[in-house]
Amino acid sequence: MPYWNLYLQDQGFNYQEIGILSSIAIITRFFAPFIWGWIADKSGKRMLLVRVATWMEACIWFAIFIIPNSFQSVALLMLIFSFFQNAILAQFEGVTLFWLGEKRAELYGKVRKWGSVGFIVGVFAIGALLEVIPISMLPILLLSVSFLAFLWSFSIKEPEHAPSSQKKLEPLLPILKKPMIAVFFTIEFILLFSQAPFYSFYSNFLKEIGFSTTQIGSLWATGVIAEIVMFAIAQKVFFTRFSWRSLVIICLLLTSLRWFLVGMLEANFIGQLLAQCLHAFSFGLFHLIAMKVIFQNFSAEQQGRGQALYSTMWGLGVASGSLLAGHYWQIFSGSRIFLCASIVVLLGLMLVIWLPNQVETTA
């Protein structure tokens, strides 16, 4: 997906259209996660949802060769794709945490790193392929990956200790009224709002200033390598020594530094490399905190909807940020947009006082 917006640009879409398409691809996170979370908690069939979703993704990438290459057609496909993608992201997190059980604090990061490894293999392999084949072939590669994921999903069973189907769902409102929960998800929104230019336009930004697709792939991969390192060390290095409040402050400050470096050192490959290393905190550490928050504050019967709420705030932040970034990209330039993102993310510091200031060591 780091190359998707390059594909759209190759197909003749301008930055404003790409910004809208990027937000459409994310906008289903406003409602889709809760639909899938409700179905998952109600049915208890989380892996079935993952299989249905991966199959539908493969169908979407096949359909792109059949439909007219118009803005409306691509927008519709991205809407359907992201609706089913939401079934995979949130529910597979829940499946993983249920399977790990009491060992989730120790093992979650070790399992989660394999998604990162897959991402690294993907960006390097596809980046290298796009040096020798036209980027118009990208949907074929995405079709292949989606179909492989569908086949592989049959090797994973439903978690043995996850709640089965529920006739009456436990309400979420009492949990959402807790100040710590409300504040945490608000901070997530601010953090993801600042990351929207990165997720939607970083590849285009790098291409504009002369980086090759191989270099672009290596920069994306560097961020994910940093994320893997964080998954490996976070429990021992961070969670046993710092409170959630301190860790969130670290994430916000280093994310601000990251966007500052991207904007100021735009044509400097080493500078971009350094900025990508901070992905360990912008995503890796914050994601681990979020998983702990959800598993500690939402009951087993609420996990599907708890994960869905996390995905929804991700969608709200990135979609709204993508719309703004796309609208102002050619007015202010990419480097200035990233400098604005560096300032915006610091707004989250005003809310951290409501987060717990004690050391959290449980999963």
Summary of the structure (lengths in Angstrom):
residues: 363
radius of gyration: 19.7
end to end distance: 30.7
largest distance: 57.1
contacts: 1271
relative contact order: 0.18
helix: 82%
strand: 1%
